Amino acid sequence: SRGLAHGFDYRVVPEFVATVRHVTKSLTCPTAVPGQPSWKLYWEAKRLTDCVYIAGQIQVDHVCAIQRDRFKTIANMRRGPVNRCDGDRPSQEQVTLLNINSYYYARSGMQRDSRENLRSFVLDPEKPVSYAPKSEGNFEVKNVCEFGDDGGYNETVEREFLGGFGIEYVHVPVGNCYQCDEDALVGHYCTLKELFGKCPILFHCRTGTRSAYFALLYLAISQGKSCSWAIEKGLGLGFNFRGYPMCRVISSFASGTRKLPACGNTVTTEPPTTSTTQIPTTELLITTQTPTSTNSMKCVFGKWSDWSECSESCDLGFQTRSRELISPCPANKKPELV
């Protein structure tokens, strides 16, 4: 049921069913991680080292838990809104949507540009329309809680949102230009080196797989560990990297076939993307103050809408409000979330 809540239907894979049945016979609650009492509240974060934690996509309502655990830096390994390797074409990843089988949809290669695409991956066609109240059907088309817009996950929205809480944010994108190979490690090595010097830090991507993969690659190569060590460490976190080029990558650097770059003191990561993809101007829990004037930026906004109803009737929830960008800002400016 936990998997289905995230849109992953593991019942169709016999090996998964057998494993779950075997494990749950003697399943006990995990011991709380010292220093991170709220670690289970953000997509089941997993401890790699005393300072490094791995998680899937964090959500708007996870931020308070992340702050309680004193994470001051978040490294995001998801793709940005556009593909710099392909003429800045839209390159958004999927978000988790109610009544949509995200596991298969993410592997379909489809771009989410129509409701018909999503309709092909509905989990339960018999669900009533009221199941997704903010949609026109019985499935969700947008997930603002996961920093989504009409096209899917929007990295720029997450960047600006976390910045409003004073959390250091570093984008280390994997996908498009960088895959899981030697070039990706060379491209991100200096960034990873500096990030591993921070404590504690939370690496995240969509499911945690990319984050765990590159964190283990960095540790194995920087500490002289073997590929078998990295594979076993990954299995201990719930990630099976046997089908990945992990051993080849580690071997190529250990043998000297490939060289690591000389690193300075500056994080070298992909800069914020300026794209033609529409960025929502939704305000997410940043402030309730009156917006400041944008005249100095020559941007013209409409009035803020009313606050939406809270997403929860009890405990932690979220509200949103938005305003329309009537006159675009100059190319070298962008509106601040206030």
C-alpha positions in Angstrom: 0.0 0.0 0.0 2.9 2.3 0.6 4.1 1.8 -2.9 0.7 2.4 -4.4 0.4 5.6 -2.5 3.4 6.8 -4.6 1.9 5.4 -7.8 4.1 2.3 -7.9 2.2 -1.0 -8.4 4.6 -3.8 -7.4 1.9 -6.4 -7.4 2.5 -7.1 -11.1 6.1 -8.3 -10.5 6.1 -11.7 -8.8 9.7 -11.3 -7.5 8.6 -8.1 -5.6 5.6 -9.8 -4.1 7.6 -12.8 -3.0 10.3 -10.5 -1.4 7.7 -8.4 0.4 6.0 -11.5 1.8 9.4 -12.9 3.0 10.6 -9.7 4.6 7.4 -8.7 6.3 7.3 -12.0 8.3 9.9 -10.6 10.6 9.7 -6.9 9.8 10.6 -4.6 12.7 10.5 -0.8 12.9 13.8 0.8 12.0 15.9 2.4 14.8 15.6 6.2 14.7 18.7 7.8 13.1 20.6 9.8 15.7 20.4 13.5 15.1 17.8 13.2 12.3 14.5 12.3 14.2 12.3 13.3 11.3 14.2 11.4 8.6 11.3 9.2 7.6 9.1 12.2 6.8 10.8 13.1 3.6 10.4 10.2 1.2 12.0 7.6 3.5 15.5 9.3 3.5 18.3 6.7 3.9 21.6 7.2 5.8 24.7 6.6 3.6 27.2 8.1 6.1 26.9 10.1 9.3 26.7 13.2 7.1 25.1 12.1 3.9 21.5 11.0 3.4 19.7 9.9 0.3 16.1 10.6 -0.6 13.5 10.6 -3.4 11.7 13.7 -4.4 11.1 16.0 -1.4 7.8 17.8 -1.1 6.6 21.2 0.0 5.4 19.8 3.3 8.7 18.1 4.0 10.6 21.3 4.6 9.8 21.7 8.2 11.0 18.1 8.9 14.2 18.8 6.9 14.8 22.0 9.0 14.2 20.1 12.2 16.9 17.7 11.3 19.2 20.7 10.6 19.9 20.0 7.0 21.4 23.2 5.6 22.2 21.9 2.1 20.1 20.0 -0.4 21.6 18.6 -3.6 19.1 17.9 -6.3 20.1 15.4 -9.0 17.0 15.7 -11.2 16.9 17.3 -14.6 16.2 20.9 -15.2 13.3 22.3 -17.2 15.2 22.2 -20.5 17.8 19.9 -22.2 21.0 22.0 -22.9 22.2 19.1 -25.1 19.2 19.3 -27.4 18.7 23.0 -28.2 17.1 23.8 -24.8 14.0 21.7 -25.6 11.7 21.0 -22.7 13.0 18.2 -20.5 10.8 18.0 -17.5 10.6 14.8 -15.5 7.3 13.3 -14.1 5.7 14.0 -10.8 3.6 11.6 -8.7 -0.1 12.0 -9.6 -3.2 10.6 -8.0 -4.5 7.6 -9.8 -1.6 7.5 -12.3 0.8 4.6 -12.4 4.0 6.7 -12.2 6.3 3.6 -12.4 5.3 2.7 -15.9 4.5 6.2 -17.1 8.0 7.4 -16.2 9.4 4.6 -18.4 7.1 5.2 -21.3 9.2 8.0 -22.7 6.1 10.2 -23.1 6.2 13.9 -22.6 3.2 15.0 -20.5 1.6 17.3 -23.0 -2.0 16.1 -22.9 -4.5 14.5 -20.6 -4.8 11.6 -23.1 -1.2 10.6 -22.4 -2.0 10.3 -18.7 -5.3 8.6 -19.3 -3.4 5.6 -20.6 -1.8 5.1 -17.2 -4.8 5.4 -14.9 -4.6 2.9 -12.1 -8.3 2.6 -11.4 -10.8 3.8 -14.1 -13.7 3.3 -11.7 -12.6 6.0 -9.3 -15.1 8.8 -9.0 -14.4 12.3 -10.3 -14.3 13.5 -6.8 -11.1 11.4 -6.2 -9.1 14.2 -7.9 -11.1 17.3 -7.0 -8.8 19.8 -8.7 -8.9 17.9 -12.0 -11.5 17.5 -14.6 -11.4 13.7 -14.3 -10.6 11.0 -11.8 -6.9 11.4 -12.0 -4.5 14.3 -11.2 -2.7 16.3 -13.9 -0.6 18.6 -11.7 1.2 18.1 -8.4 2.2 21.5 -6.9 3.3 19.7 -3.7 6.2 18.1 -5.7 7.0 21.4 -7.4 5.1 20.5 -10.5 3.5 22.6 -13.2 1.5 21.7 -16.3 4.5 20.0 -17.8 5.7 17.9 -14.9 8.4 18.5 -12.3 9.9 22.0 -12.4 13.4 22.2 -10.8 13.3 26.0 -10.9 10.3 26.1 -8.6 12.0 23.9 -6.1 15.2 26.0 -6.2 13.2 29.2 -5.5 11.1 27.6 -2.8 13.9 26.2 -0.8 15.8 29.5 -1.1 12.9 31.2 0.7 13.7 29.1 3.7 17.4 29.9 3.7 18.4 26.3 2.7 21.5 26.1 0.5 20.5 24.4 -2.8 22.8 22.9 -5.3 21.6 21.5 -8.7 23.7 18.5 -9.9 21.6 17.3 -12.8 21.9 13.7 -14.1 20.1 12.9 -17.4 20.3 14.4 -20.9 23.9 15.6 -21.0 25.1 13.5 -18.1 24.2 9.8 -17.8 25.6 7.2 -15.4 29.0 7.0 -17.0 32.6 8.4 -16.6 31.8 11.7 -18.2 29.1 12.4 -15.7 31.4 11.7 -12.8 34.1 14.0 -14.3 31.6 16.7 -14.9 30.2 16.6 -11.3 33.3 15.4 -9.4 34.3 18.8 -8.0 30.8 19.6 -7.0 30.4 16.3 -5.2 33.8 16.8 -3.5 32.7 20.0 -2.0 29.2 18.7 -1.1 30.7 15.8 0.8 32.5 18.3 3.0 29.2 19.6 4.3 27.4 17.9 7.1 24.6 17.0 7.2 23.5 17.1 3.5 20.5 15.6 1.8 20.9 14.3 -1.8 17.7 13.7 -3.6 16.3 12.8 -7.1 13.0 11.3 -8.1 13.3 8.0 -6.3 16.8 8.2 -4.7 18.5 6.0 -7.3 20.6 8.6 -9.0 21.6 10.2 -5.7 22.7 6.9 -4.2 24.5 5.9 -7.4 26.7 9.0 -7.7 27.3 9.2 -3.9 28.6 5.7 -3.9 30.7 6.3 -7.0 32.3 9.3 -5.3 33.0 7.4 -2.1 34.4 4.4 -3.9 36.8 6.4 -6.1 37.8 9.0 -3.5 38.4 6.4 -0.8 39.8 3.6 -3.0 36.9 1.2 -2.4 36.1 -1.7 -4.7 33.1 -2.0 -6.9 31.8 -5.0 -4.8 31.9 -2.7 -1.8 29.8 -0.1 -3.7 27.3 -2.7 -4.9 26.8 -4.2 -1.5 26.5 -0.8 0.1 23.8 0.1 -2.5 21.9 -3.2 -1.8 21.9 -2.3 1.9 20.1 1.0 1.0 17.6 -0.9 -1.2 19.3 0.0 -4.6 20.5 -2.8 -7.0 23.2 -1.3 -9.2 24.4 -4.6 -10.7 23.0 -3.7 -14.1 24.6 -0.2 -14.0 28.1 0.6 -15.4 29.3 1.2 -11.8 32.1 -1.4 -11.9 33.4 -0.1 -15.3 33.4 3.5 -14.1 35.2 2.7 -10.8 37.7 0.5 -12.7 38.5 3.2 -15.3 39.5 5.7 -12.6 41.3 3.2 -10.4 43.4 2.0 -13.3 44.2 5.5 -14.5 42.4 5.1 -17.8 40.3 8.1 -16.9 41.6 11.1 -14.8 39.7 13.1 -12.2 39.7 16.9 -12.6 41.7 19.2 -10.4 39.3 20.9 -8.2 39.4 24.5 -6.8 37.2 25.9 -4.0 34.1 26.6 -6.0 31.2 24.4 -6.7 31.0 24.0 -10.4 27.4 23.0 -11.2 24.9 23.8 -13.8 23.6 27.4 -13.4 19.8 28.1 -13.1 18.0 27.5 -16.3 16.4 30.3 -18.2 13.9 28.6 -20.4 10.7 29.2 -22.4 8.9 26.7 -20.2 6.2 28.4 -18.3 7.2 28.7 -14.6 4.3 28.9 -12.2 4.2 32.1 -10.0 2.5 30.1 -7.3 3.5 31.2 -3.8 4.1 28.2 -1.6 4.4 28.9 2.2 7.1 31.5 1.8 5.3 34.4 3.4 1.9 36.0 4.0 3.2 39.6 3.6 2.0 41.9 0.9 4.2 41.6 -2.2 6.8 44.2 -2.8 6.8 46.5 -5.7 8.2 45.1 -9.0 8.3 48.5 -10.7 12.1 48.7 -10.5 12.2 45.5 -12.5 9.6 46.7 -15.0 7.5 43.7 -14.3 3.7 44.0 -14.0 1.8 41.5 -11.9 -1.9 41.1 -11.2 -3.3 40.9 -7.7 -2.7 37.9 -5.5 -5.6 35.4 -5.5 -7.2 34.3 -2.3 -5.5 31.5 -0.3 -6.6 28.0 -1.2 -8.0 25.7 1.4 -5.5 23.9 3.5 -4.5 20.5 2.1 -5.0 18.9 5.5 -7.7 19.3 8.2 -5.1 18.4 10.9 -1.3 18.4 11.4 1.0 19.8 8.7 -0.6 21.0 5.5 -0.1 23.7 2.8 -1.9 26.5 1.2 -1.2 28.2 -2.1 -2.1 31.5 -3.8 -1.0 32.9 -7.2 -0.8 36.0 -9.3 -0.6 36.5 -13.0 2.5 37.9 -14.7 0.9 40.5 -17.0 4.1 42.1 -18.4 7.2 39.9 -18.7 10.5 41.0 -17.0 13.6 41.8 -19.0 15.6 38.8 -20.1 18.2 39.3 -17.4 15.7 39.6 -14.6 13.1 37.3 -13.1 10.4 38.0 -10.5 11.1 37.3 -6.9 8.8 35.2 -4.8 7.9 37.5 -1.9 
